[in-house]
Amino acid sequence: MAEGVYPKADGDILFASETNDLAGNTVEIEAGENITAGNAIYIDETDGKAYVSDSGNAADNRCDGIAQTTATSGNDCQVLLSGVRTTSGLTDKEDYYVGAAGAITTTISEARVGTALSTTRLLVKPQHNFRARSQHVHVQADQDFAQGAGTWAWVKDTNVLTLQGYMANEATNADADNISFEVWLDAGTYSFAVNYSTDNNTGIVDIDIDGTEIVTALDTYSAAVVYDVRNVTTSIAIADSGLKTVRFTLDGKNGASSDHRFRFHFFRFWKTG
């Protein structure tokens, strides 16, 4: 494989210029419209395709990554979900957000793309901007979390297709371990999805927003490991706009499971009403 081509597969060469985590955090996704390399893009929940982010359109003002390649509608586009992208014209140490028609900008919008490490290197780490209003919230599990019970840390695992890793209570774990995140949600009705792994040593999880359960007894046990499992909950009512605490709590385990671990990759909300 040539230098600068992603994603990598077993046996491919990793060039020195690529050792900035590009390879481990890039996925190939069908483009739902014409996309240019460098565009901020989002992955649509309905059809699973990549689209150009746009701060001028409420439905498109979100971000899941940066396009690494140019692609026409219907063809595959390589998307950097997280890692370092080499580019030009950045302002060092500034945060960057979704701008108009796929551009990135230092002007605050609803979706944060990442932070400039220099004038030519952008740390891509998409996150909802809590200071603005949102219809769509995507949180990678290693972002701005609060430790509850247990010891939680990000574990790199190249078997995970989406982010090449997961958040887990691997070091020590027990029933009632918990971890939480703060997200801004406008008043309205939402769907919620969490992406996680199942295994023979994982537990049962409850998920709540400000103490109100939205997912009850999610059993993450399986006899053998399964990566990139997704659970979707619909019709979640948020009465008032504001910062909400989303908490994941271990609540028992399957009788066949040997432990109380929970391994998850990201979660997201999208507004449906």
TORVONU-324856 format. One record per residue: x, y, z of N, C-alpha, C in turn; residue number from 1; residue in three letters. Coordinates in steps of 0.2 Angstrom, whole numbers, plus 5000, padded with zeros to 4 digits. Each point is the difference from the previous one (the first is absolute). Example, Ala and Ser with C-alpha at 12.3 -4.5 7.8 and 13.67 -1.06 7.14 Angstrom:
2
PT:n.x:n.y:n.z:ca.x:ca.y:ca.z:c.x:c.y:c.z:n:res
PT:5066:4972:5039:4996:5006:5000:5004:5006:5000:1:Ala
PT:4998:5005:4996:5004:5006:5001:4996:5005:5003:2:Ser
***
This chain:
273
PT:n.x:n.y:n.z:ca.x:ca.y:ca.z:c.x:c.y:c.z:n:res
PT:5004:4994:5000:4996:5006:5000:5004:5006:5000:1:Met
PT:4998:5005:4996:5004:5006:5000:5000:5005:5006:2:Ala
PT:5005:5004:5001:5000:5004:5006:4994:5005:5000:3:Glu
PT:4997:5001:5006:4994:5005:5000:4993:4997:4998:4:Gly
PT:5000:4993:4999:4994:4997:4998:4997:4996:5006:5:Val
PT:4994:5001:5002:4996:4997:5006:4994:4998:4998:6:Tyr
PT:4997:4995:5003:5003:4997:5007:5005:4995:4998:7:Pro
PT:5004:4998:5005:5005:4995:5000:4997:4993:5001:8:Lys
PT:5002:4995:4998:4998:4993:5001:5006:4996:5003:9:Ala
PT:4999:4994:5002:5006:4996:5003:5005:4999:4994:10:Asp
PT:5006:5001:5001:5005:4999:4995:5002:5006:4996:11:Gly
PT:4996:5005:5001:5002:5007:4996:5006:5003:5004:12:Asp
PT:5003:5004:4996:5006:5004:5003:4997:5006:5003:13:Ile
PT:5003:5002:5006:4999:5006:5003:5006:5005:4999:14:Leu
PT:4999:5005:4996:5006:5004:4999:5001:5005:5006:15:Phe
PT:5006:5003:5001:5002:5004:5005:4995:5006:5000:16:Ala
PT:4999:5003:4995:4995:5006:4999:4993:4999:5003:17:Ser
PT:4998:4993:5001:4994:4999:5001:4999:4998:5008:18:Glu
PT:5005:5001:5004:5000:4998:5007:4997:5005:5004:19:Thr
PT:4995:5003:4998:4996:5005:5004:4993:4998:5001:20:Asn
PT:4999:4993:5000:4994:4997:5002:4995:5001:4994:21:Asp
PT:5002:5002:4994:4995:5000:4995:4997:4993:4998:22:Leu
PT:5005:4995:5000:4998:4994:4998:4995:4996:5005:23:Ala
PT:5001:5001:5006:4996:4997:5005:4993:5002:5001:24:Gly
PT:4998:5006:4997:4994:5003:5001:4996:5003:4994:25:Asn
PT:5002:4996:4995:4997:5002:4993:4995:4994:4998:26:Thr
PT:4994:5002:4998:4996:4995:4997:4997:5002:4993:27:Val
PT:4998:4995:4997:4998:5001:4993:4992:4999:5000:28:Glu
PT:4997:5006:4997:4993:5001:5001:4997:5002:4993:29:Ile
PT:4994:4997:4998:4997:5003:4993:4998:5007:5001:30:Glu
PT:5002:5004:4995:4998:5007:5000:4993:5001:4998:31:Ala
PT:4996:5004:5003:4993:5001:4998:4999:5006:4996:32:Gly
PT:5006:5004:4999:5000:5005:4995:5007:5001:4998:33:Glu
PT:5002:5005:4996:5007:5001:4998:5003:5003:5006:34:Asn
PT:5006:4997:5001:5004:5002:5006:5007:5002:4998:35:Ile
PT:5003:5005:5002:5007:5002:4999:5005:4998:5006:36:Thr
PT:5006:4998:4998:5004:4999:5006:5001:5006:5004:37:Ala
PT:5000:4999:5007:5001:5006:5004:4993:5003:5003:38:Gly
PT:4994:4997:4997:4994:5002:5002:4998:4997:5007:39:Asn
PT:4997:5004:5004:4997:4997:5006:4994:4996:4998:40:Ala
PT:4999:4994:5003:4995:4996:4997:4996:4997:5007:41:Ile
PT:4994:4998:4998:4996:4996:5006:4998:4994:4996:42:Tyr
PT:4998:4995:5005:4997:4994:4997:4993:5000:5002:43:Ile
PT:4996:4999:4995:4993:5001:5001:4997:4993:5004:44:Asp
PT:4996:5001:5004:4997:4995:5004:4995:4995:4996:45:Glu
PT:4997:5003:4995:4995:4997:4997:5003:4995:4994:46:Thr
PT:5005:5002:4996:5002:4996:4995:5008:4998:5001:47:Asp
PT:5003:5003:5005:5007:4998:5002:5005:5003:4995:48:Gly
PT:4998:5005:4996:5005:5003:4995:5003:5006:5003:49:Lys
PT:5005:5002:4996:5004:5006:5002:4997:5006:4997:50:Ala
PT:4999:5006:5003:4998:5006:4997:5004:5006:5002:51:Tyr
PT:5000:5005:4997:5004:5006:5001:4996:5004:5006:52:Val
PT:5004:5002:5005:4998:5004:5006:4999:5007:4997:53:Ser
PT:4995:5003:5003:4999:5007:4998:4997:5004:5006:54:Asp
PT:5003:5005:5003:4997:5004:5005:4994:5004:4998:55:Ser
PT:4999:5001:4994:4994:5004:4998:4994:4996:4999:56:Gly
PT:5000:4993:5001:4994:4996:5000:5000:4996:5006:57:Asn
PT:4994:5001:5004:5000:4997:5007:5001:4992:4999:58:Ala
PT:4997:4997:4995:5000:4993:5000:5008:4998:4998:59:Ala
PT:5004:5004:4997:5007:4998:4998:5005:5003:5005:60:Asp
PT:4998:5003:5005:5004:5004:5005:5003:4995:5005:61:Asn
PT:5004:4995:4998:5002:4995:5004:5006:4997:4997:62:Arg
PT:5004:4996:5004:5007:4998:4997:5002:4993:5003:63:Cys
PT:5002:4995:4996:5002:4994:5002:5008:4999:4998:64:Asp
PT:5002:5004:4996:5007:5000:4997:5002:5004:4995:65:Gly
PT:5006:4999:4997:5002:5004:4994:5001:4995:4994:66:Ile
PT:4998:5002:4994:5001:4996:4994:5008:5000:4998:67:Ala
PT:5002:4994:5000:5007:4999:4998:5001:5000:4992:68:Gln
PT:4995:4998:4997:5000:4999:4992:4994:5004:4997:69:Thr
PT:5000:5001:4994:4995:5003:4996:4996:4994:4997:70:Thr
PT:4993:5001:5001:4996:4994:4997:4993:5003:4997:71:Ala
PT:4998:4997:4995:4993:5002:4997:4995:4996:5004:72:Thr
PT:4994:5003:4999:4994:4996:5003:5000:4993:4998:73:Ser
PT:4999:4995:5005:5000:4993:4999:5006:4997:5000:74:Gly
PT:5006:5003:5000:5006:4997:5001:5003:5001:5007:75:Asn
PT:5005:4996:5001:5003:5000:5007:5004:5006:5002:76:Asp
PT:5000:5002:5006:5004:5006:5002:5003:4997:5006:77:Cys
PT:5007:5002:5001:5004:4998:5006:4999:5006:5005:78:Gln
PT:4998:4999:5006:4998:5005:5005:5004:4999:5006:79:Val
PT:5004:5005:5002:5004:5000:5006:4995:5002:5006:80:Leu
PT:4998:4995:5004:4996:5001:5006:5003:5003:5006:81:Leu
PT:5007:4999:5001:5004:5003:5005:5007:4999:4998:82:Ser
PT:5004:5004:5002:5007:5000:4999:5003:5007:4997:83:Gly
PT:5006:5000:4997:5003:5006:4998:5000:5000:4992:84:Val
PT:4997:5006:4998:5000:5001:4993:5005:5006:4998:85:Arg
PT:5004:4998:4995:5005:5005:4997:4996:5005:4995:86:Thr
PT:5001:5006:5001:4996:5005:4995:5004:5006:5000:87:Thr
PT:4997:5006:4999:5003:5006:5000:4996:5006:5002:88:Ser
PT:5003:5006:5002:4996:5005:5001:4996:5001:5007:89:Gly
PT:5002:4995:5005:4997:5000:5006:5003:5006:5005:90:Leu
PT:4996:5001:5005:5003:5005:5005:5001:4995:5006:91:Thr
PT:5007:5000:5002:5002:4996:5005:4996:5001:5007:92:Asp
PT:4999:4994:5003:4996:4999:5006:4993:5003:5000:93:Lys
PT:4997:5001:4995:4993:5002:4999:4996:4994:4999:94:Glu
PT:4994:5000:5003:4995:4995:4999:4996:5002:4993:95:Asp
PT:4998:4994:4997:4997:5001:4993:4993:4997:5000:96:Tyr
PT:4996:5003:4997:4993:4998:5000:4997:4999:4993:97:Tyr
PT:4994:4997:4999:4997:5000:4993:4999:5007:4998:98:Val
PT:5001:5001:4993:4999:5006:4997:4995:4999:4994:99:Gly
PT:5000:5004:4995:4995:4999:4995:5003:4995:4995:100:Ala
PT:4995:4996:4997:5002:4996:4995:5006:4995:5001:101:Ala
PT:5001:4997:5006:5005:4996:5001:5007:5003:5002:102:Gly
PT:5000:5007:5000:5006:5003:5003:5000:5000:5007:103:Ala
PT:5007:5001:5003:5000:5000:5007:5002:5007:5002:104:Ile
PT:4999:5003:5006:5000:5007:5002:5002:5000:5007:105:Thr
PT:5003:5006:5002:5001:5001:5007:4993:5003:5003:106:Thr
PT:4996:5002:4996:4993:5003:5003:4996:4994:5003:107:Thr
PT:4998:5001:5006:4996:4995:5004:4994:4999:4996:108:Ile
PT:4998:4993:4999:4994:4998:4998:4998:4994:5004:109:Ser
PT:4995:4996:4998:4997:4995:5004:5005:4994:5000:110:Glu
PT:5004:4999:4996:5004:4994:4999:5008:5002:5000:111:Ala
PT:5003:4997:5005:5008:5001:5000:5003:4995:4997:112:Arg
PT:5005:5002:4995:5004:4995:4996:5006:4997:5004:113:Val
PT:5004:5005:5003:5006:4998:5003:5004:5006:5002:114:Gly
PT:5006:4999:5001:5005:5006:5002:5006:5000:4996:115:Thr
PT:5003:5005:4998:5006:5001:4996:5006:4999:5005:116:Ala
PT:5004:4995:4998:5006:4999:5004:5006:5004:4998:117:Leu
PT:4999:5003:4994:5005:5004:4997:4996:5004:4994:118:Ser
PT:5004:5003:4995:4997:5003:4995:4998:4995:4994:119:Thr
PT:5003:4994:5001:4999:4995:4995:4997:4993:5002:120:Thr
PT:4999:5000:5007:4997:4993:5003:4994:5002:5004:121:Arg
PT:4995:4996:4998:4993:5001:5003:4999:4993:5004:122:Leu
PT:4999:5001:5006:4998:4994:5004:4992:4999:4999:123:Leu
PT:4998:4995:4997:4993:4999:4998:4997:4996:5006:124:Val
PT:4995:5004:5003:4997:4996:5006:4993:5003:5000:125:Lys
PT:4995:4998:4996:4993:5003:5000:4997:5000:5006:126:Pro
PT:4996:5005:5002:4996:5001:5006:4995:5005:4999:127:Gln
PT:4994:4999:5003:4995:5005:5000:5003:5006:5005:128:His
PT:4998:5006:4997:5002:5006:5004:4995:5002:5005:129:Asn
PT:5001:4999:5006:4995:5001:5005:4998:5007:5001:130:Phe
PT:5003:5005:4997:4998:5007:5001:4995:5001:4995:131:Arg
PT:4999:4996:4995:4995:5001:4995:4994:4995:5000:132:Ala
PT:4995:5001:4996:4994:4996:5000:5001:4995:4995:133:Arg
PT:4997:4994:5001:5002:4994:4996:4993:4996:4998:134:Ser
PT:5000:4997:4994:4995:4995:4998:5004:4993:5001:135:Gln
PT:5006:5000:5000:5004:4993:4999:5006:5001:5005:136:His
PT:5001:4995:5004:5006:5000:5005:5003:4993:4999:137:Val
PT:5007:5000:4999:5004:4994:4999:5006:5001:5005:138:His
PT:5000:4995:5004:5006:5000:5005:5004:4994:5000:139:Val
PT:5006:5001:4998:5005:4994:5001:5001:4999:5007:140:Gln
PT:5001:4994:5002:5000:4998:5007:5006:5002:5004:141:Ala
PT:5005:5003:4997:5006:5002:5004:4999:5008:5001:142:Asp
PT:4995:5003:4998:4999:5007:5000:4997:5003:5007:143:Gln
PT:5004:5004:5003:4997:5003:5006:4995:4996:5004:144:Asp
PT:5003:4994:5003:4996:4996:5004:5001:5001:5007:145:Phe
PT:4995:4998:5005:5001:5001:5007:5000:4993:5003:146:Ala
PT:5006:4998:5003:5000:4993:5003:4995:5000:5006:147:Gln
PT:4996:4995:5000:4996:4998:5006:5004:4994:5004:148:Gly
PT:4996:4995:5001:5003:4994:5003:5004:4996:4995:149:Ala
PT:5006:4997:5002:5004:4996:4995:5005:5004:4997:150:Gly
PT:5004:4997:4996:5006:5004:4997:4999:4999:4993:151:Thr
PT:4999:5006:4996:4998:5000:4993:5006:5003:4996:152:Trp
PT:5001:4997:4994:5005:5003:4996:4999:4997:4993:153:Ala
PT:5003:5004:4995:4999:4998:4993:5005:4995:4998:154:Trp
PT:4998:4995:4997:5004:4994:4998:5000:5000:4993:155:Val
PT:5006:5000:4997:5001:4999:4993:4999:4993:4997:156:Lys
PT:4996:4999:4995:4999:4993:4998:4998:5001:4992:157:Asp
PT:5005:4997:4996:4999:5001:4993:4994:4996:4997:158:Thr
PT:4997:4995:5004:4994:4996:4998:4994:5005:5000:159:Asn
PT:5000:5005:5003:4994:5005:5000:5000:5004:4994:160:Val
PT:4995:4999:4996:5000:5003:4993:5000:5008:5000:161:Leu
PT:4995:5002:5005:4998:5007:5000:5006:5005:5002:162:Thr
PT:5003:4998:5006:5005:5005:5003:5006:4996:5003:163:Leu
PT:5001:4994:4998:5006:4996:5002:5001:5000:5007:164:Gln
PT:4995:5000:5004:5001:5000:5007:4993:5001:5004:165:Gly
PT:5001:5000:5007:4993:5000:5004:5002:5003:5007:166:Tyr
PT:4995:5002:5003:5000:5002:5007:4998:4994:5004:167:Met
PT:5004:4999:5005:4998:4994:5004:5002:5000:5007:168:Ala
PT:4997:4997:5005:5003:4999:5007:5004:4993:5000:169:Asn
PT:5005:5000:4997:5004:4994:4999:5005:4999:5006:170:Glu
PT:5003:5005:5003:5005:4999:5005:4997:4997:5006:171:Ala
PT:4994:5003:5003:4996:4998:5005:4993:5000:4998:172:Thr
PT:4996:4996:5002:4993:5000:4998:4995:4997:5005:173:Asn
PT:4994:5002:5001:4996:4997:5005:4993:5003:4998:174:Ala
PT:4995:4996:5003:4993:5003:4999:4999:5007:5003:175:Asp
PT:4996:5004:4996:4999:5007:5002:5006:5005:4998:176:Ala
PT:5005:4997:4996:5005:5005:4997:4996:5004:4995:177:Asp
PT:5002:5006:5000:4996:5005:4995:5005:5006:4998:178:Asn
PT:4998:5002:4994:5004:5006:4997:4994:5004:4997:179:Ile
PT:5002:5007:5000:4995:5005:4997:5003:5005:4996:180:Ser
PT:4996:5003:4996:5001:5005:4995:4995:5006:5000:181:Phe
PT:5002:5006:4999:4996:5006:5000:4999:5001:4992:182:Glu
PT:4993:5001:4998:4999:5002:4994:4994:5005:5000:183:Val
PT:5000:5004:4995:4995:5005:4999:4994:4997:4996:184:Trp
PT:4994:5000:5002:4994:4998:4996:4995:5006:5001:185:Leu
PT:4997:5002:4994:4995:5004:4999:4993:4996:5002:186:Asp
PT:4995:5004:5003:4994:4996:5001:4997:4997:4994:187:Ala
PT:4997:4994:5000:4998:4997:4995:5000:4992:5000:188:Gly
PT:4999:4997:4995:5000:4992:5000:5006:4998:4996:189:Thr
PT:5004:4995:5003:5006:4997:4997:5000:4993:4999:190:Tyr
PT:5004:4998:4996:5002:4993:5000:5007:4999:5003:191:Ser
PT:5002:4995:5002:5007:4999:5003:5003:4993:4998:192:Phe
PT:5006:5001:4998:5004:4993:4998:5006:5000:5004:193:Ala
PT:5002:4994:5002:5007:4999:5003:5003:4994:4997:194:Val
PT:5006:5001:4998:5004:4995:4997:5005:4997:5005:195:Asn
PT:5000:4993:5000:5004:4996:5005:5002:4994:4998:196:Tyr
PT:5004:4996:5004:5002:4993:4999:4997:4995:5005:197:Ser
PT:4998:4994:4998:4998:4995:5004:5005:4995:5001:198:Thr
PT:5000:4996:5006:5005:4995:5001:4998:4996:5006:199:Asp
PT:5004:4995:5002:4998:4995:5005:5002:5003:5007:200:Asn
PT:5002:5006:5000:5002:5003:5007:4997:5007:5001:201:Asn
PT:4995:5001:4996:4997:5007:5001:4993:4999:5003:202:Thr
PT:4998:5006:5003:4994:5000:5004:4993:5003:4997:203:Gly
PT:4996:5001:5004:4993:5003:4998:5001:5008:5002:204:Ile
PT:4997:5004:4996:5001:5007:5001:4993:5004:4999:205:Val
PT:5000:5005:5005:4994:5005:5000:5003:5006:4997:206:Asp
PT:4996:5004:4997:5002:5007:4997:4995:5005:5002:207:Ile
PT:5002:5005:5003:4995:5005:5002:5002:5007:4998:208:Asp
PT:4995:5005:5000:5001:5007:4999:4998:5003:5006:209:Ile
PT:5004:5003:5004:4998:5004:5006:4996:4995:5005:210:Asp
PT:5002:4994:5000:4997:4996:5005:4994:4996:4997:211:Gly
PT:4997:5002:4994:4995:4996:4997:5002:4995:4995:212:Thr
PT:4999:4994:5001:5002:4995:4995:4997:5000:4993:213:Glu
PT:5005:5000:4995:4998:4999:4993:5001:4994:4997:214:Ile
PT:5005:4996:5003:5001:4993:4998:5001:4996:5007:215:Val
PT:4996:4995:5000:5000:4995:5006:5002:4993:4999:216:Thr
PT:5005:4998:5004:5002:4993:4999:5003:4998:4993:217:Ala
PT:5004:5004:4998:5004:4998:4993:5005:4995:5002:218:Leu
PT:4998:4994:4997:5005:4994:5002:5005:5000:4994:219:Asp
PT:5006:5001:5002:5006:5000:4996:5004:4994:4999:220:Thr
PT:4997:4994:5003:5003:4994:5000:4999:4997:4993:221:Tyr
PT:5006:4996:4998:4999:4995:4994:5006:4995:5002:222:Ser
PT:4999:4994:4997:5005:4995:5001:5006:5001:4997:223:Ala
PT:5001:5004:4995:5006:5002:4997:4999:5007:4998:224:Ala
PT:5006:5004:5000:5000:5007:4999:4997:5002:4993:225:Val
PT:4996:5005:5000:4996:5003:4994:5002:5008:5001:226:Val
PT:5003:5002:4995:5001:5008:5000:4995:5004:4996:227:Tyr
PT:4999:5006:5002:4996:5005:4996:4993:4998:5000:228:Asp
PT:4997:4998:5006:4993:4999:5001:4997:5006:5002:229:Val
PT:4994:5001:4997:4996:5006:5001:4993:4999:5003:230:Arg
PT:4999:5004:5005:4993:5000:5003:4997:5007:4999:231:Asn
PT:4994:5000:4997:4996:5006:4999:4994:5001:5004:232:Val
PT:4999:5005:5004:4994:5002:5004:4997:5006:4997:233:Thr
PT:4993:5000:4999:4996:5005:4996:4996:5004:5005:234:Thr
PT:4997:5005:4998:4995:5004:5004:5002:5002:5007:235:Ser
PT:5006:5003:5000:5002:5002:5007:4998:5008:5000:236:Ile
PT:4996:5001:5005:4998:5007:5001:5004:5004:5005:237:Ala
PT:5003:5006:4997:5004:5005:5004:4995:5006:5001:238:Ile
PT:4998:5001:5006:4995:5005:5002:5004:5007:4999:239:Ala
PT:5006:5001:5003:5003:5007:5000:5007:5000:4997:240:Asp
PT:5001:5005:4996:5007:5001:4997:5005:5001:5006:241:Ser
PT:5006:4997:4998:5006:5001:5005:5005:4994:5000:242:Gly
PT:5005:5001:5005:5005:4994:5000:4997:4995:5004:243:Leu
PT:5000:4994:4997:4998:4994:5003:5006:4995:5002:244:Lys
PT:4999:4996:5005:5005:4995:5002:4997:4993:4998:245:Thr
PT:5004:4997:4995:4999:4994:4998:5004:4995:5003:246:Val
PT:4997:4995:5004:5004:4995:5004:4999:4993:4998:247:Arg
PT:5006:4996:5000:5000:4993:4998:5002:4997:5007:248:Phe
PT:4995:4995:5002:5001:4997:5007:5000:4992:4999:249:Thr
PT:5005:4997:5002:4999:4992:5000:4995:4998:5006:250:Leu
PT:4995:4996:4997:4995:4998:5005:4999:4992:4999:251:Asp
PT:5004:4997:5003:5000:4992:5000:5004:4998:4993:252:Gly
PT:4999:4993:4999:5003:4997:4994:4996:4994:4999:253:Lys
PT:5001:4998:4993:4997:4993:4998:5003:4995:5004:254:Asn
PT:4996:4995:5002:5002:4994:5004:5006:4996:4997:255:Gly
PT:5001:5001:4993:5005:4997:4997:5007:5004:4999:256:Ala
PT:4999:5006:5002:5006:5005:5000:5004:4999:5006:257:Ser
PT:5007:5001:4999:5004:5000:5005:5002:5006:5004:258:Ser
PT:4997:5006:4997:5003:5006:5003:4995:5006:4998:259:Asp
PT:5001:5006:5003:4996:5006:4999:5003:5005:4996:260:His
PT:5004:4998:4994:5003:5005:4996:4994:5003:4995:261:Arg
PT:5002:5006:4998:4996:5003:4995:5004:5004:4995:262:Phe
PT:5000:4998:4994:5005:5003:4995:4995:5004:4994:263:Arg
PT:5001:5006:5000:4996:5004:4995:5004:5005:4996:264:Phe
PT:4998:5002:4994:5004:5004:4996:4998:5007:4999:265:His
PT:4993:5001:4999:4997:5006:5000:4993:5000:5001:266:Phe
PT:4997:5006:5001:4992:5000:5000:4998:5006:4997:267:Phe
PT:4994:5000:4998:4997:5006:4996:4993:5001:5001:268:Arg
PT:4998:5006:5000:4993:5002:5000:4998:5004:4994:269:Phe
PT:4994:4999:4997:4998:5004:4994:4993:5001:5001:270:Trp
PT:4998:5007:4999:4993:5002:5001:4995:4998:4995:271:Lys
PT:4995:4997:5002:4994:4998:4996:4994:5004:5000:272:Thr
PT:5000:5004:5005:4993:5004:5001:5001:5006:5005:273:Gly
***
